[in-house]
Amino acid sequence: MKSLGFHLFRSVVRVLFVLVLTLGVPSIAAASAEDQDPPTSPAPSASQPSGGRDFLFGRPRGSVGLRGSWIFARAGSDLFDFVKQHLTVDRTDFNAPAFTADVGIALTPRVDVTFGVDGSQVSIASEYRNLVDNNRQPITQDTRLREVNLAGSIRFAVTPRGRGISRFAWIPARVVPYVGAGGGALWYDFTQSGDFVDALAPAPQPIFTDLFDSKGWTPSAHAFSGVDIRLTRILFMSLEGRYLWASAKLGRDFQNFDPIDLAGFRLSAGVNLLF
């Protein structure tokens, strides 16, 4: 249901906020301590920084990212068409919140390799559009789709991520747009449980209670673009749009259907912490 999705998304945002405080505050405090008590060295020249608040001691080696996302599911296969036709389920009901965590390792000044995991779940309560039971009550069921995607990517910074101003000092850029692509493995679990009508039986068609399930792993591919906006020396806000392609063969409970369409667009916001 929509309300369930928004409640889950709000919970993800709360978790993200707590994690940012947990990870970001100690790191920022440690970095500030380094600035307040720098190692003994000759007085800085006019070309060297004196305050220490806007630079790092060397180029970052990588980053840790946490994001909350909203998935706009394509839901384009005939299984979704069938569900939409017979049940009170719309294609947009499969849109869902997601949570993503990843780590990036710098290969060059502009290129990172990243590894990440994201997960999502949507649960939809429904009933038959045109059928009721013998007591003229709705025939109800629940449809659930869960996804976990493990992915690796190459990420390229469109503009320089910073500049060195001395042998040791490096100033991160305020805004860094980026693009990238990659692939991985996606696990899905599509479940329908509740009461159903045996459409193949002669009238009056019987109603039965059952659970239909299909799950497994399938390859995935994705492309993305976004922007990192500096909040502090080591903490960046990240805004990103990503499209994921994936489909999977359905299990025995869903015979005579084409592979399930698991593609969709992900719009996300979060933070990246440099290290």
Secondary structure as UniProt FT lines:
FT   HELIX           2..36
FT   TURN            46..47
FT   STRAND          56..57
FT   STRAND          62..73
FT   HELIX           78..86
FT   HELIX           91..94
FT   STRAND          96..106
FT   STRAND          111..132
FT   TURN            134..135
FT   STRAND          138..157
FT   STRAND          162..164
FT   STRAND          169..172
FT   STRAND          175..197
FT   TURN            199..200
FT   STRAND          207..230
FT   STRAND          235..245
FT   STRAND          247..248
FT   HELIX           252..254
FT   TURN            255..256
FT   STRAND          260..261
FT   STRAND          264..274
//
